[in-house]
Amino acid sequence: MRILTIILLAATLVASDLSLSAKDDKKKPASELAIVSGGVVYALPRTGIRLEVTAEQEILEHGPYFAFAQKYLGINNAPNADLENWTITNVKMDTYGEPDPEAIYRAIGNTATLLSLSEDGIMLGINSDVKSESGKVLTSLFPFSEAVKGEPWTELSMHSFLAEKDSTKKAGSNFKSFEEKAAEAASDILKYRKKKAYILAAKDDKFLPDGEAYKVMCTELDRIINTYVELFAGRKSHKLHHYTFDVLPDGKSGKALVAFRFSPLTGVLPASNVSGKPVMLELTPSSELKQKIESTVTPELTTKGIYYRIPVVTQARLLNGSDILAQAKMTIAQFGVITALSDGLLNGEYSIEFYPNTGAIRKIGTN
């Protein structure tokens, strides 16, 4: 009987300890949380504009027989030097957030223990489990404009460069002139064009067995003809290049910023390279919306140091001179208004989430 009593008493003590431990594990309200000495420093985001630019580079290598293009093939204005031309083919605009050095605050008291911050210190939430996504790092590579290396024209003729030897000479060789080689190449072009015409008109002596044979023959003739025409008219090649530029508005309305520079001869350049023409990013925030926000927000200050932003919709235009490359409407934090959260939302009973790019309230819920 005594043994049974001891066992029951021990079980009661264990159960009591477990109950106390469970109570300690429960989430405490903000009024019972430990006060953080010195508070917690956090930042509101400022909105940057990310430009993803695609440009096409066209390279034209002049042909070795350019001087005879008009004489033998009737090709006018054949290029006499290598040329390069760039064109902007696509632009995408997006936004991102980063800490605003002009909007650094300190949360004090019990509320400091409820903050959720991003890896760079931006406030993401209060009393809410908000996960931060690391920003994607994008790299821009600016290619050097290099001259064509080596000999780009390895096939100048299908005929020998040697002329028939003079029978009176016992040694040495006679070479054809450059114009003679150009005349031979032009003659070959005309010959293969005529050959293709005969095949298509079915006037050749030997009939091809089927349509596929016609297709293969015509494709090969086109390749040969094009290869020899390039010796006179030049050869073109194309490359696509991708760039990323980040532009940070300073919060002043109507101010155009240099996003990057561009030259048709050298392509897309960073803003610091003055050899290109500036491409401007023009931003026009909605003044009417900002005035309405300012007239609605109460100027009360929080005793707990929690602030957030009400951003403003902004019209963005990317201009290359008078040409509009791209335009979009986006929400920019800097053009908006900073105001305080009501202390009534900071008692631990509410969860609040914020947009990381603008600092605006995303959601308010109850726990």
Secondary structure, DSSP 8 states (H G I E B T S, - for coil): -HHHHHHHHHHHHHHHHHHHHHHHHS---GGGS---TT-EEEEEEEEEEEEEEEEEEEEEE--TTGGGHHHHH---S--SS-EEEEEEEEEEEEEEEEEEEEEEEEE-GGGGGGEEE-TTSBEEEESS---------------------S-S-----SS-SB----TT-SS---B--HHHHHHHHHHHHHHHHHHHHHHHTT-SSS--SSHHHHHHHHHHHHHHHHHHHHHHH-EEEEEEEEEEEEE---S-TT--EEEEEEETTTEEE-TT-TTSEEEEEEEEE-HHHHHHHHHHS-----SS--EEEEEEEEEEEEEETTEEEEEEEEEEEEEEEEEE--GGG-SSSEEEEE-TTT--EEEEEE-
